[in-house]
């Protein structure tokens, strides 16, 4: 089977499989930009514009429609006619496959194009257009996995990310309810850039459809992950305040040779010592005793008695992780030599990728990073709770 035929086969199987988990999610898209106008091009499916449940006009496939803000109105320009609508409108579609393309401008002469599945709601808010993608949650999961993980990982790793993404999405479905949608498309929720075109990711999403991670009480877990742990993940309370039994530190040798496993940064000694004096009221005679600083295993504090938090130093100096050592590199500077990238809690992405390459299954990988958990079907979980 050649690559194109394989992709088409996976795409068709993906759409037909969605009936097993037919839940939609509303995603605020492109919210980081002030969208005052954009063009929408239906690529597949029979799209129509609706207002208050009434169909206004049918749209032609491959025939772009322009939308622009006009106070509390939306100007709509099609090939045949133009009209103005007050308030919210919806673009709905029928068909086996349905997706559309959006062309928008983020700066003068800087146009961007993204493709989205299913439906879109358009609202005039604060002199701009708010766009909400109403999309099947499995299509959303595939889109997030592609945005968060890239396109060159192993199939088994994509299964891990699909389950983590699905678990997180369902856990935080009401995160933006007061804003009129469920999740956004940024890091605040999960990065989502639209329709997934990667056949391995689509296959991974199909293969794990509906699967989520729960703790011993059948509650959805907080499926945290980070780029690279540097050889050891972190207890949840080391990064935040809450003790979470499934987010325990584990030794991880899989990520040690990966891209984000090591880093280095030089900081002026005078600047760092002034920081310690100002923030932690460290006396001059005591400061020199803090350097050098070593971590064979992960620590929480630079100094236990003064409670100098490594996570504060990381945040304030924009370091890649809290897993670092400090040495004098000259009379006027310090060298921070670190391991890993990210908060270190939960799944280590680069470690999980290596595990997948070595033949571990997605269940092996998930159970390695999250302790005392189960992988279950969300629909079955709902039925048990009724």
C-alpha positions in Angstrom: 0.0 0.0 0.0 1.6 3.3 -1.0 1.8 6.3 1.3 -1.2 8.2 -0.2 -3.5 5.1 -0.2 -2.4 4.3 3.4 -3.3 7.9 4.5 -6.7 7.8 2.8 -7.4 4.4 4.3 -6.5 5.7 7.8 -8.5 8.9 7.3 -11.7 7.0 6.3 -11.2 4.5 9.2 -10.7 7.4 11.5 -14.0 9.1 10.5 -16.0 5.9 10.7 -14.5 5.1 14.1 -15.7 8.4 15.6 -19.2 6.9 16.0 -17.8 4.9 18.9 -17.1 8.1 20.9 -19.4 10.8 19.4 -18.7 13.7 21.7 -17.9 17.2 20.5 -15.7 19.8 22.2 -15.8 23.6 21.7 -12.3 25.1 21.2 -11.5 28.8 21.0 -9.1 29.0 18.0 -6.7 31.8 17.1 -7.6 33.7 20.3 -4.0 35.0 20.6 -4.6 37.1 17.5 -7.1 40.0 17.0 -9.0 38.6 14.1 -11.0 41.4 12.4 -11.4 39.6 9.1 -10.7 36.2 7.5 -11.6 34.0 4.6 -13.1 30.5 5.0 -12.9 27.9 2.3 -15.0 24.7 2.6 -12.8 21.8 1.5 -15.0 18.8 2.2 -18.6 18.4 3.2 -21.7 20.5 2.5 -21.5 23.7 4.6 -24.2 26.2 5.3 -24.4 29.4 7.4 -27.0 29.3 10.2 -28.4 32.0 12.4 -30.6 31.1 15.4 -31.1 27.6 14.0 -32.3 28.9 10.6 -30.3 28.3 7.4 -29.3 31.5 5.7 -27.2 30.3 2.8 -25.5 27.1 1.4 -21.8 27.4 0.6 -19.9 26.0 -2.3 -16.9 23.7 -1.8 -13.6 25.4 -2.8 -15.4 28.8 -2.9 -14.0 31.0 -0.2 -16.3 33.2 1.9 -15.0 36.4 3.6 -16.0 37.5 7.1 -15.3 40.9 8.7 -16.2 42.6 12.0 -18.5 45.6 11.8 -19.3 46.7 15.4 -21.9 44.1 16.6 -22.4 42.8 13.1 -20.6 40.3 10.9 -20.2 41.2 7.2 -20.4 38.1 5.0 -19.2 38.2 1.4 -19.7 35.2 -0.9 -19.2 34.9 -4.6 -22.9 35.5 -5.2 -23.8 38.2 -2.6 -22.9 40.1 0.5 -25.0 40.6 3.7 -24.7 41.6 7.3 -25.7 39.6 10.3 -26.1 40.7 13.9 -24.5 38.6 16.6 -23.4 34.9 16.5 -23.5 32.7 13.4 -22.7 29.1 12.9 -21.3 27.2 10.0 -22.6 23.6 10.0 -22.0 20.8 7.5 -23.2 17.4 6.5 -21.2 14.7 4.8 -18.9 11.8 5.6 -15.9 14.1 5.9 -16.2 17.8 6.6 -13.4 20.2 7.1 -12.5 23.8 6.1 -9.6 26.1 5.6 -9.1 29.5 7.3 -6.9 32.2 5.9 -6.1 35.1 8.3 -3.6 37.8 8.7 -1.4 38.1 11.9 0.5 41.1 10.6 0.5 43.2 7.4 1.6 40.9 4.5 1.8 38.0 6.9 -1.0 35.6 6.1 -1.5 32.2 7.7 -3.6 29.2 6.7 -5.0 26.5 9.0 -7.4 23.7 8.4 -10.1 22.6 10.9 -12.5 19.7 11.1 -16.3 19.9 11.5 -18.0 23.1 12.5 -17.3 26.7 13.5 -19.1 29.4 15.5 -18.3 33.1 14.8 -19.1 35.8 17.3 -18.4 39.6 17.2 -16.7 40.4 20.6 -14.7 43.5 21.6 -14.2 44.8 18.0 -12.9 41.4 16.8 -14.2 38.0 15.7 -14.2 35.2 18.2 -13.8 31.8 16.4 -14.9 28.6 18.1 -14.3 25.2 16.5 -17.0 22.7 17.4 -15.1 19.4 16.7 -15.4 15.8 17.6 -13.1 15.1 20.6 -11.2 12.4 18.8 -10.4 14.7 15.9 -9.3 17.3 18.5 -7.1 14.7 20.2 -5.4 13.9 17.0 -4.8 17.6 16.3 -3.3 18.2 19.7 -1.0 15.1 19.5 0.3 16.5 16.2 0.9 20.0 17.6 2.4 18.7 20.9 4.5 15.8 19.6 5.5 16.5 16.0 5.3 14.1 13.1 8.3 11.8 13.4 7.7 9.7 16.6 6.8 6.0 16.9 3.2 4.8 16.6 3.3 3.5 20.2 4.4 6.9 21.5 1.5 8.6 19.7 -0.9 6.2 21.5 0.6 7.4 24.8 0.1 11.0 23.8 -3.5 10.4 22.5 -4.5 8.9 25.8 -2.9 11.6 27.9 -4.4 14.3 25.7 -7.9 12.7 25.9 -7.6 12.3 29.7 -6.6 16.0 30.1 -9.3 17.2 27.7 -12.1 15.4 29.5 -10.8 16.4 32.9 -10.8 20.1 32.1 -13.9 20.4 29.8 -15.2 23.3 31.8 -12.0 25.2 32.0 -13.3 28.1 29.9 -17.1 27.6 30.3 -17.5 31.2 31.6 -16.0 32.4 28.3 -18.5 30.5 26.1 -16.3 27.6 25.1 -14.7 24.6 26.8 -11.0 24.9 26.0 -8.6 27.2 24.1 -6.0 26.2 21.5 -2.9 27.5 23.5 -0.6 26.1 26.1 -3.0 27.2 28.8 -5.1 24.2 27.8 -3.3 22.1 25.1 -1.7 23.4 21.8 -4.1 22.7 18.9 -3.5 24.0 15.4 -6.3 22.2 13.6 -6.8 19.1 11.5 -4.3 16.3 11.8 -2.8 14.9 8.6 -0.4 12.4 10.0 -1.5 8.8 9.4 0.4 7.4 12.4 -1.3 9.9 14.7 -4.7 9.1 13.2 -4.0 5.4 13.6 -2.9 5.9 17.2 -6.0 7.9 18.0 -8.2 5.2 16.4 -6.4 2.4 18.3 -7.0 4.1 21.7 -10.4 5.6 21.0 -12.1 6.5 24.2 -9.3 5.4 26.4 -8.4 7.5 29.5 -6.2 7.1 32.6 -7.8 6.9 36.0 -6.5 6.5 39.6 -7.5 3.8 42.1 -10.8 5.7 42.8 -11.7 5.7 39.1 -11.1 9.5 38.9 -9.4 10.9 35.8 -5.8 11.7 36.6 -4.0 15.0 36.0 -2.0 13.6 33.1 1.0 16.0 33.3 4.0 15.7 31.1 7.2 17.6 30.2 9.9 17.5 27.6 12.8 15.8 29.5 13.3 14.9 33.1 17.1 14.7 33.0 17.1 11.2 34.4 14.6 11.6 37.3 11.1 12.8 37.4 9.7 14.9 40.3 7.1 14.3 43.1 4.1 16.5 42.4 4.6 18.4 45.7 8.2 19.3 44.7 6.8 21.3 41.8 3.6 22.4 43.4 2.0 22.1 46.8 -0.3 19.0 46.3 0.7 15.5 47.1 -0.7 13.3 44.3 -0.2 9.5 44.7 0.2 8.7 41.0 2.7 11.5 40.4 5.7 10.1 42.1 9.4 10.5 41.2 10.8 7.7 39.1 14.4 7.1 37.8 14.4 7.4 34.1 17.5 6.4 32.1 15.7 6.5 28.7 16.0 10.3 28.2 19.6 10.8 29.2 21.0 11.1 25.7 18.2 13.0 24.1 18.2 16.6 22.8 16.9 18.3 25.9 18.8 16.2 28.5 21.5 18.8 29.2 21.9 22.6 29.3 24.2 25.3 30.6 23.8 28.9 31.4 26.2 31.6 32.8 24.8 34.1 35.3 26.8 37.1 36.7 27.8 36.3 40.3 27.0 39.8 41.6 23.5 39.5 40.0 22.8 36.1 41.6 24.1 37.0 45.0 22.1 40.3 45.0 19.0 38.2 44.1 19.6 35.9 47.1 20.1 38.8 49.4 16.9 40.6 48.2 14.5 37.7 47.9 15.8 35.4 50.7 17.6 37.9 53.0 20.8 35.9 52.9 23.7 37.4 54.8 27.0 38.1 53.1 29.0 35.7 55.2 26.6 32.9 54.3 26.4 33.4 50.6 29.7 32.0 49.6 28.9 28.7 51.4 26.0 28.1 49.0 28.4 27.7 46.0 29.2 25.2 44.7 25.9 23.5 44.7 25.4 19.8 43.6 22.4 17.6 42.9 23.1 13.9 42.4 19.5 13.3 43.0 16.8 16.0 42.6 16.4 18.4 45.5 13.7 21.0 46.3 15.9 23.7 47.9 19.2 25.4 47.2 19.5 25.6 51.0 17.2 23.6 53.3 17.4 25.9 56.3 16.7 29.1 54.3 14.1 27.3 52.2 15.5 28.7 49.0 13.3 27.0 46.4 14.9 25.8 43.2 11.7 26.2 41.3 11.7 29.9 42.2 15.3 30.2 40.9 14.2 28.4 37.7 11.3 30.7 37.1 13.1 33.9 38.0 16.1 33.1 35.8 14.1 31.3 33.1 16.1 28.1 33.4 15.1 24.9 31.6 14.6 22.9 34.8 15.3 22.8 38.6 17.8 19.9 38.1 20.9 22.0 38.0 24.3 22.4 39.7 26.1 25.7 40.3 29.9 26.2 40.1 32.2 29.2 40.0 33.4 29.7 36.5 35.4 32.9 37.1 35.7 35.7 39.6 32.6 37.4 38.2 30.3 34.6 36.9 28.6 31.3 37.9 27.9 28.4 35.6 24.6 26.6 36.0 24.8 23.1 34.5 21.5 21.5 34.2 19.6 18.4 33.2 16.2 18.1 31.6 13.6 20.6 30.3 10.3 21.3 32.0 8.7 21.0 35.4 9.7 17.3 35.6 6.3 16.0 36.9 4.6 13.0 35.2 5.6 11.7 31.8 8.9 12.6 30.3 8.2 12.9 26.5 11.7 12.2 25.3 12.1 9.2 27.6 8.7 7.9 26.4 9.8 8.3 22.8 12.9 6.2 23.5 10.8 3.6 25.3 8.6 3.3 22.2 11.6 2.9 19.9 12.9 0.1 22.2 9.6 -1.8 21.8 7.7 -0.9 25.0 3.9 -0.8 24.6 1.9 2.3 25.3 0.6 0.7 28.4 4.1 -0.1 29.6 5.1 3.5 29.1 2.1 5.0 30.8 2.4 2.7 33.8 6.1 3.5 34.1 5.5 7.3 34.5 2.1 7.3 36.3 2.0 4.9 39.3 -1.0 2.8 40.4 -3.3 3.8 37.6 -5.6 2.1 35.1 -6.4 2.7 31.5 -10.1 2.4 30.9 -12.7 3.3 28.3 -14.4 6.6 29.2 -17.8 5.5 28.0 -17.7 2.3 30.2 -16.6 4.6 33.1 -19.6 6.8 32.6 -21.9 3.8 32.5 -20.5 2.4 35.8 -21.1 5.7 37.5 -24.8 5.9 36.5 
